[in-house]
Amino acid sequence: MLNKYVVVPAIPVATEAVREGDRYYCKTVSSGFNLYDNQEKQRLVPAYSTRQEAETECERLNLERLQSIQSAYA
């Protein structure tokens, strides 16, 4: 069974643009990790600074969902 929530790297945030010749290069900074909802196909709003925090929350949400499904069939 595919988990509803998974951990994904957050979208990098642009910090500045540097011009080199005719090209502009954007410097980015990683802003941590997000949770991704596989059913809704979207990232969840809260961002987590470490992967461990994100994985802990992801496991909690997946377990909560599994328990609600099991209670519906009980």
Phi, psi and omega in degrees: 000135179281129177294144178289320183248137176224160179269133176227150175297142179291155178293127180300146181257130179289132180254323178196162177248134181242131179266132178225101185071232179271354186253153172249135177243136182259125175273133183237159177230133177289135182255023176106223185224150177238166170259141181243131179269110182293332180279316181277348181057052179207155175280145175275152188296313185297140176249145181244138185286332179237154178296323181298317177300315181295318180294322178298313179294321179298313179298319179298313180295318179294320178293318178300317179294317179298319179295322179292325177292317180295321180290334178290330180267354182274000000 
